[in-house]
Amino acid sequence: MKLMAKPFAAFLALCLALAAPALAGADCPPPRATGDLGLVVERATGSLLVVDRSERAAIGRITGLGDLSHASLVYSPDERFAYVFGRDGGLTKVDILAQKIVGRVMQAGNSIGGAISDDGRLIAVSNYEPGGVRVFDADTLAQVADIPTGAKTVGLVDAPGRRFVFSLWDRGETWIADFSAGPAPEITKITGIGDRPYDGLITPDGRTYIAGLFGEDHLTALDLWQDPPAPRPFLPGYGAHDEKLPVYKMPHLEGWALAGELFVLPAVGLHEVLWVDRRSLQEVARTPTHGQPVFAIARPDGRQVWVNFAHPLNDTVQVIDTVTKKVIHQFRPGPAVLHMEFAPRGAELWISVRDENRVEIYDTHTFEKLGEIAAESPSGIFFTARAHRTGL
């Protein structure tokens, strides 16, 4: 067999050389990489718009994904497949190169987000109805585990070491599901998180998990390097001296910014963002804003934070300088700005303007509008670079 290896290799090389002219003349599409692609959720039509960041253009559409009214998604490590979490309980796997659905399961009655494990092999989905978390094989979408909680689950994120972290709205707890030893997870239950945790985030280094609380005037942090982690309340009474306003839309913790050593947190029911030292968890500043913040996201270099707002002031975006903590730019893309996504190195920001059926693209240094793309009721914008970041 060893004697035949070199002749066979030479024969294969000859065959490829002879075939090359014929292949060059064939009507074959050129190879396509995924690094500059992304997906825009079209919530009203149950579809995904495939976009090319380099061309600032839509290049396709994937349909048939069900209820995407509160949809999110994650990417496989090779950036080719996206896993879409629909509000109707559907988990859909799509091939963004072929622009088609390659797998779909109706895993629950009402879902609220999901995550992919750090090795890319497990997909977890958190559910309102029937509650709990269900975990699936990333290749086949076969169910691997069912984690009943007896409560609505929220704030599901991935953590290093093949772990998932999530909170229980009804019980004020956060659970850690550890799949490092196999398909039967080891569950750590942490009580005393607070009244009605409604969402959660994890820092990019995977160390700190923060639960936002709807029923109490503070937040709770967990140091995931502790064993077991102990709840650490912070910002107690941050709105106690202010007149609370009606909460039209809850801020999304996954959109809360970490800019250098500071968290930038939307204040629930207030027209402010709060600046908090990530180590001490002490408030260091506040910035008055145009309305109730929904997303406060940091440019990748941490120099700016871009903020959008809840109804009825959701036509406006503000840009805050992280050195001065002051608003340096304000503009109005249009009614119902729902989501914003930076290009991986921060040169551009893409903004969904739902009620005018378009995505707008801005230069983050000059604030010049660079282009726009037609989309059907766009909401979430997700670039493939998310595949390589914890918690996104």
N, C-alpha and C positions, 0 to 999 in steps of 0.2 A: 504493500500500500504506500509506503514512503517513496518508493521508486516512481510511482505513478503521480504523485502530488504535483511535481514541477511540470511534467508534460500536460497534465489536466489544466493547470493554471495558465500555461501558455496557450492552450487550445481555447480556453474561455476568453482570454484577452483578444485572440484573433477573431473570434466570433463577434465580440462587441465592436471591434474596429470595423469589421465588414458591415455590421448593422448600422453603424453611426450615420452614414449618409442617408440611408432610408428613413431613419428616425428623425433626422434633421428636417426632412421634407414633409414629414407627417404633420397633420393638424392636431398637435398635442399642446395642451396648456403648459405654460412655463411653471417650474416649481414655485410654490408659494409658502413663505414663512408666516408665522403668526404673531411675531413680536409687536407689530404696529396695528393689530386688529383690536376690535372691541365689539361689544353688544349693547344696544339700547333697548330697554324694555318698552314696548308699545302696549300700555296697560289696557286700553279699550278694546283692542282687537286680538289679544292673546298671542302676540307675535313678538319676534326679536328682529331688530334691524342690525345687520352686520355692517360695521363701519371700518374704514381704513384711515388711521390717523395721518399717515404721510400724505395722502391725497385729499384729506378732509372731505371725504365722500362716503355715501352709502354704496355698498357693493352687493347687497343681497338682503333677503328677508326669509326668516324661518317662521312658519305658522303652525297653529294647532297646539298651543301650549296651555290652553284653558284660562283660568282666572289669574291674571297677573296684576291685580289691583294693589298688591303689596309684595311684589316679587323681588327676590334677590337671587344672586347666583355666585358660584365659585368656579375656578378653573382647575383642570388637571395640570400636573407639573410640566407637561410638554406644551401647554397652552392650546392644545387642539380641541379639547372637549370642555364644554361648560355644563354645569349641573344647576338646573333652575328650580327654585323653590316657589311654587305657586300657592296662592292663598287658599285654593280649593283642595289642598292636600296632595297635589300632583308633584312628583319629582321627575324631572325630564332631563335626559342627557342629550345634548346636541353636539354635532360635529360642525365646527365653524368653518372648516375648509370646504366640506361637501355641502354645507348650508342645509342641513336636514336633521330631523330627530332620529336618534339611533337607539333610544330606549325611553320608556316612560312607565311609571307605576303610580297608582293612586294609593298612597300609603296612609292617608288619614282624612279626616273631614274638614279640618281647618288648620293650616300651617302658618308658621311665623318665622321663616328663615332657616338657615342651615350652615354647615361648615364642612370642610374637607380636612382629613388628618394630615399631619406634617409629612407623612410618607406618601400621600396621595392615593392611598388604597381604600379608605373608608369615607363614606358620605353620611353625615348625621343630619337629621331633620327634627326641629322642635315643633311641637303641636299644641294648639289650643284645645282641639277636640280630636281624639279623646284625651289629650294631655300626653305628657311624656316625650321621650326621644326615641326615634327609630333609626337604626344604623344599617347601611347598605354597602355592598361590595361595589367599588367604583367602576369596575369593568363590566359586571353583568347586571347590576342593580338588584341582585338577590339580597334578601334581608339577612343581615348578620346577627343583629341583636335588637331586642325590644326592651326599653327601660321605662316601665310605667312609673309615674310620679304621683298620680292622684290629684294633679293640679295642672293648670296651664303653665307651659314652659316658655321662657323668654330668654333673650340675651345669650344665645348659644354661640360659642366661639371655639376655635381650635387652640390647643396649647401644645407646647413641645412635649415629646415623649408619647405620641399617639394618644393624646388625651383630649376630651371635650369638657367644657365648663358651661353650665347653664343655671338659670335661676327659676324659682317657682313663685309665680305671681300670688297665688292663694295662700302660701305658707311661709313666705319670708325666709326661704332657704336658698342656698347655692350648692349644687352638686358637681362633683368631678368624676367623670367616667374615664377610667384608665384601661386602654386596650393594649398596653405594651406586652402583656403576657398571652394574648390570644383573643378569640372572639367573645369570651365571657368576661365582661368588664369588671374591674374592681371599682366599687362606688364609695366615694367619700362624701358624706352629707354634712354641710356646715350650716348650723342654725344661727339665729340672731342677726340675720342680714338687715332686716327692717321691714316696714309695712309696704307691701305690694311693690316689689321690684319689677319694673316694667321693661328694662332693657339692660344690656351689659356691654362692656368693651374690654379688650385686652391690649396691653401696650405692645409695641412692635417687638420688644425683646422677649415677650411671652411671660413676663414675671408678674405683672400686676393686673388683676381683674377688678373692674369697678362696676358696681350695680347702682343704677339710678332708682330712686324710690318715688313712687307716686303718692304714698300715704304719709311720708315724713319729710321734714324740712332739712334733710342732709343726704349724703351719699355714703356708700360703704365700699371700702377697698379690701382686697385679699392679696396677700403676698404668697404667690403660688410656690415660692421656694421654701416656705415653711411647711412642716409636716406635723400635724395638719395646719392649714392656714387659719388664722384667727381674724374675725371681722374687725375692721378698723374704721369706725365712723369718722367722717370729716365734713367740713363746712356746716357745722350744726347751726340751725336757725339762719341760714344765709338769706332768707327772705322775710325774716320775722318783723323787720321794721319797715317793710314796704307794703303798700296796698296791692294784694294779689289781683291779677287780671284774669279774665276767663281764659282757660287753656284751650285754644282752638286745635292745636296739633302738638302732640308730645315730641320733644326733641329726640333725635336718634343718636344713641350713644356711639354707634359705630362711625358716626360722622363727627364726633368730638375731636378736637385737634390736640396733638402733642407737638408743640413747637419748641425744640430744644429741650430745656428742663422744665417747661411749663405746660400744664394742661390748660386748654381754653374750653370752658364748659358753658353751654347755653343754660341760662337760668330759667327754670320752669315757671311760667306765669309772670315773668319780668321782661322788660326791654333792656336786657343786659347780657354780656358774656363775662364770665368770671375767670380770672387767671390764678392758677393754683400751682405751687411748687410740687413737682412730682415726687420728691423725696420726703419732705416734711408734711405734705398735704395741707399746707397752710395757704389761705388766700393771700395774694400779694397785690391784686388790683382788680378793678372792674372797668368795663367800657360800656357806656350807654350806646344802645343800638336803635335802629329805625323801627323795629318791631320785636315780636317774640322770636328769638332765633330757633331754627330747626336744625340746620347743619352748620357747623363751624369747622371748616377743614383747613389744614395747614398746607401751604405750598411745600413741596418736598425739601427745600432748603431751610424751611422754618421761618423765613423772613416775613411772610404774610399769612393772614388768616382771612379766608373768604366766607361770608355769612349770608344765608338766605333766611326767609321769614315765613311765619304762619299767616294764614288768611286772617284779616283782609288786606294785609300789606305784603302779599307774596309776589308782587311784581318787581321787587327791588333786591339788589345785591349790594352789600358793603364790603370793602376791603380794609382790614385793620393792619397797621404796621406793628410787628411784635416787639420792636424796640421802644417806641413811644406809647404803645397801647392806644393809639388814636386812629379814628377812621380817616383814611387818606384818599378814598375814592368811593363814589356811590353812583349807581346807574340802574336803569329800569329795562331789563331784557323783555319783559312782557308778563302777562297774567299767569300765575301758577308756575313759578320757578320751583321745580320739585327736587332736583338733584344736580350735583356738580362733581366733576372728575378731572383731576390734573393729569396731564401727560406725565409719564414716569419721572422725568427730570424737571418738571415744573414750568416748561416754557409756555405751555398753553393750558387753558381751562375750558372744558366743555360744559355747557349748561343746558338742561332740558327745560323748555318753555311749553308746558303741557297744553294750555288753552289756545296757543297759536300754532300748535302742531309743527314744532321745529326744535332743532338743537343748534345753539349758537356757540361759536368758538372765539376765544379772546386771548390776546397776548398778555401775559401776566406782568410784563415790565412796562409796556406802554399803555395798556388797557385798550388797545385798538381791537375792534372787531375784525377777525380774520376770515370769517365765513359762516355759513349756516347750512343745515341739512334738513330737508323735509322729513318729518316722522309723525306717525299717528299717535297722538296723546302720549308723548314720551315721558317716562319717569326716570328709572335708574339707568345710569351710564356706567359700564364696567369694562375697563381695558384689561387685556390679557396679562399685563405686568402684575396684576393682583395675584397671579399664580405663585409668586415668590415672596409673598408677604404674610406674616402671621396675623390672623384675626380678620382677614378680608376675603 
